[in-house]
């Protein structure tokens, strides 16, 4: 499994070939994946001990991660819909 975007590949393991193709050829998709990785890193780093407004920040990061997952899912679905040459 590729390690450059481990959370993306872990979230969508059944689509690893498509993900590799997209990451190699689509810089906008790569940016979405990088944002997803950063978002999850921040989410996992949050702690009630280090955040004054933990609940709000946690909810915001979780919602952002959900939106990025949906964007990744839409791009993958678009690839599935394209006819093969």
C-alpha positions as CSV (number, residue, x, y, z in Angstrom):
1,X,0.0,0.0,0.0
2,X,1.4,3.4,-0.9
3,X,2.5,5.5,2.0
4,X,2.4,9.0,0.7
5,X,-1.2,9.4,1.6
6,X,-1.8,6.6,4.1
7,X,-5.1,7.8,5.4
8,X,-6.6,8.1,1.9
9,X,-5.4,4.6,1.0
10,X,-6.7,3.2,4.3
11,X,-10.1,4.9,3.8
12,X,-10.5,3.7,0.2
13,X,-8.5,0.4,0.1
14,X,-10.6,-1.1,-2.7
15,X,-9.7,1.9,-5.0
16,X,-6.0,1.9,-4.5
17,X,-5.2,1.5,-8.3
18,X,-7.5,4.4,-9.2
19,X,-6.0,6.5,-6.4
20,X,-2.5,5.9,-7.6
21,X,-3.5,6.8,-11.1
22,X,-5.3,10.0,-10.0
23,X,-2.4,11.0,-7.7
24,X,0.1,10.6,-10.6
25,X,-2.0,12.6,-13.1
26,X,-4.2,15.1,-11.2
27,X,-2.6,17.8,-9.1
28,X,-5.9,19.1,-7.9
29,X,-6.8,15.6,-6.6
30,X,-3.4,15.3,-5.0
31,X,-4.1,18.6,-3.2
32,X,-7.5,17.3,-1.9
33,X,-5.7,14.2,-0.6
34,X,-3.0,16.3,1.1
35,X,-5.7,18.4,2.7
36,X,-7.4,15.2,4.0
37,X,-4.1,13.9,5.5
38,X,-3.5,17.3,7.2
39,X,-7.0,17.4,8.5
40,X,-6.8,13.9,10.0
41,X,-3.4,14.7,11.5
42,X,-4.9,17.8,13.2
43,X,-7.9,15.8,14.3
44,X,-5.8,13.1,15.9
45,X,-3.5,15.7,17.5
46,X,-6.4,17.5,19.3
47,X,-6.7,17.0,23.0
48,X,-8.9,18.5,25.6
49,X,-5.7,19.3,27.5
50,X,-4.3,21.4,24.6
51,X,-7.4,22.9,23.1
52,X,-9.5,25.5,24.9
53,X,-12.5,24.7,22.7
54,X,-11.9,21.0,22.0
55,X,-15.6,20.1,21.2
56,X,-16.0,22.8,18.6
57,X,-12.6,22.2,17.0
58,X,-13.1,18.4,17.0
59,X,-16.5,18.9,15.3
60,X,-15.0,21.2,12.7
61,X,-12.2,19.0,11.8
62,X,-14.5,15.9,11.6
63,X,-16.9,17.8,9.3
64,X,-14.0,18.9,7.1
65,X,-12.7,15.4,6.9
66,X,-16.2,14.1,6.0
67,X,-16.4,16.8,3.2
68,X,-12.9,15.9,1.8
69,X,-13.8,12.1,1.9
70,X,-16.9,12.9,-0.1
71,X,-14.9,14.9,-2.6
72,X,-12.4,12.0,-3.0
73,X,-15.4,9.6,-3.4
74,X,-16.9,11.8,-6.1
75,X,-13.7,11.9,-8.1
76,X,-13.3,8.1,-7.8
77,X,-16.9,7.6,-8.9
78,X,-16.2,9.9,-11.9
79,X,-13.3,7.7,-12.9
80,X,-15.6,4.6,-12.7
81,X,-18.1,6.2,-15.0
82,X,-15.6,7.0,-17.8
83,X,-15.7,4.5,-20.6
84,X,-12.6,2.4,-21.1
85,X,-10.7,3.1,-24.4
